[in-house]
Amino acid sequence: MAKNRKNQPVTSQFGLALKVVLACIVIGGAAVGFVWQKNEIYRLGQQIRLHETKLLQLQADNKRLGEQIMILHSPVMLDRRAKELNLGLAPASPFQVVHLVETPVAPERKSARQFAQRQRPDLTP
């Protein structure tokens, strides 16, 4: 075996160079992956903040529109709109009102077991 590098076989020099190149590729790939991952975290954080502000805006709009519906459904507002549109509506006179009396109906007595049972279909031909 030769003691200086000039006399070493080419395969051992090629193997060492291949190991160095592979180590550089692994380290470079890890660095690129780290930067990509940090970029994705930042981008997703921006999307979360955007969606949170949109959610707050929608909740505020929902609350405002709910209050507006409550105002529009109030009897005072309905009466005012009926007068503005000249619909000719007026409160019902006493002879136009019909009072109905609801009599309670006694429930049929069935045991809880009847509701739980299932009838099996007849399988005989």
Protein Blocks (a to p, Z undefined) as FASTA:
>chain_A
ZZbfklpcfklmmmmmmmmmmmmmmmmmmmmmmmmmmmmmmmmmmmmmmmmmmmmmmmmm
mmmmmmmmmmmmpmklmmmmmmmnonopacddfklpccddddddddddddfklmmpccdd
dfbZZ
